[in-house]
Amino acid sequence: MAILFELVVNFGDNIQAARDAATESVRRVLRAGAHRVPLHRPMPRMVGSYTELSILPVAVSWGVPADRGLPELRLTGAELTDLGHQLYALLARFDGYVAAQVGWDPEAFVDPAELKAEWSEELAEGSLHGLVLSDTLHAELGLGDAYVPFQPGYRWIPYRGETPSGLTAD
């Protein structure tokens, strides 16, 4: 079973915006502390009724077939936080998406149906840090002022970073 540290973006039915974001992400190299971390080539894919784009740093996650044969890059919580902030900076260059989040396996948090069904309490409390929602989805969900501007057309619960855990080097 793979455990992924990634940026996951739901583009709804806007396949062109997903393709543009994938193109924007190609050949990017981010930093995590003293480490240079390239990104795998992102590929938009259909997940149920929406287009999803996953942006995955190379050799950071666990059990990723594309990383097979590469030395594992075990990062500390602080280094993962650096990487997470840079993934959000990349997200700020995108447009036309519905929801996005950086973290360990964040796919469930970009599906509006799953957010409504499984995470409504956390949504209302504003406890899903790092969750970015389009203004349209934010209004549709009836969420309050805990969500602050991320970029024009988007609101979020600011990313607090990653803490030491069994998934970090510290």
N, C-alpha and C positions, 0 to 999 in steps of 0.2 A: 504494500500500500504506500503510495506517495504522499508526502506532506510537503505542501508548496508554500513558499513565501513569495507573494506575487501581488501585482496590481491586477484586479479584475474589473472590467468595464462592461456594463450593459448598454448597448446602443439601440435597444428596441428594434424597430424595423429599418433603421438607418444604416444599411450595409455600406454605403459610400463613406459615411463618417468613420465607420470601423476600419475600412480599408485605408483611409487617410491617416488615421491614428497609427495603424500598423506601419505604414510607410514612414511616419514621423519617428517611430521607435527603432527602425533598422539602423544597425551599426552604432548604437549608443553605448557608451561605456560610462558607468556610474562609479562613485567612490563609496567605500564603506571603511571609514577610518583610513588606514594606509593601503587598503586593497583597492585595486581597479577591478570592477565587476562588469563584464559585458552582459548584454541581454540576448536571450534566445530570440530567434526570428518569430515575431508574433503572427498568429494566423487567426483571423476571425472565424467563428463557427456558430452554427445555429444551436441554441439550447432551448428546447421547447419552442416558444413563439418569438424569441428575441435573439439578436446577434450579440455574442459575447466575445470580448477580446481579453486574453490573458497575457500579461507582460511579465515574463519570468527571468530573473537574474540567473546567470550560469553558475552552476555548482554550489548554490546556496541552499536549495531545498533538499529533501531526502527522497530517494527512490525514484528519481526522474529518469526515464529511459534515455533521454537526450544527453544526460550528464554521465552516463555509463562510461567508465574508463578515465574520467577526469578526476583530479584530486579534489576531495571535498573541501569546501571553504567554510569552516566553522566560524561564525561571527559571534561577537558578544552582543548583548542587548543594545549597547550604545552604537555599535557598528550597524546593526540591523535598523536602528532608529535613523541613522544617517541615510542608509539606503532607502528606507521608507519615505523620508522627506524628499529625496530626489525623485522617487517614483511619483509622488504627489506633484512635484514641479513639472514632471513630464505630463501628467494628467491635465495640468492647467493649460497646456498647449492644445488640448483636444476640445472639440465642440460636438454637439449633436448626440450626447449620451444621456441616459436616464439615471443611472446610479453607478457608483464605483467605490472600491475600497482596497486598501493595501493591508496585507497581514498574512497570517498563516491560514490557508484555505478559506478565503473570504467569499467564495462563490454564493453561498446561501444569502448573503447580505445585499446582493445586487439584483435579486429577483423580487419585484414588487409583490407578487402573489405570496411568496414565502415570507416576506417582511410583514405583510398584513396578517397572515395566518399564524406565524410562529414567533414573531418578534415585536408585536404591537406594543407591549408594555415597555420594552427597552427603547423602542422608537419614541414613544411619548415622553419617557424620562430623559431622553437624549444621552443614553449611556453607551451607544454604539460608536465609540470614538473612531474617527477617521472615515465615517460613512459620508459620502458625497451624494446629494440628491439634486436632480434638476428642480428648479423652482416649481415647475408644473407638478411633479410627483410630490414635492413637499406640501404643496397646497392640497392636492388630492388626498393625501394621508392626514391632513388636518393637524400638522405639527406646529409647534410653537417657536418661541424666540431662542431656545437653546441652540438652534441651528443658525449659524452665522454665515455671512457671505464667504464663498470660496473663490469664485470668479463670477463675472456677470452671467446670470442665468442659473447659478448653482449655489446651494447652501450646504453646510457640513457641520458635523461635530468635530472640532479640531483633533487632529492626530496627536496622541500623547506618547507615541513611541512604543518600543518593545522592552520588556523587562526580562531579567535573567530567568531562564526556565530550562527544562530538559532539552529544549530545542536550540539553546544558545551555548556558546563556548565558556560562559562564566557561571 
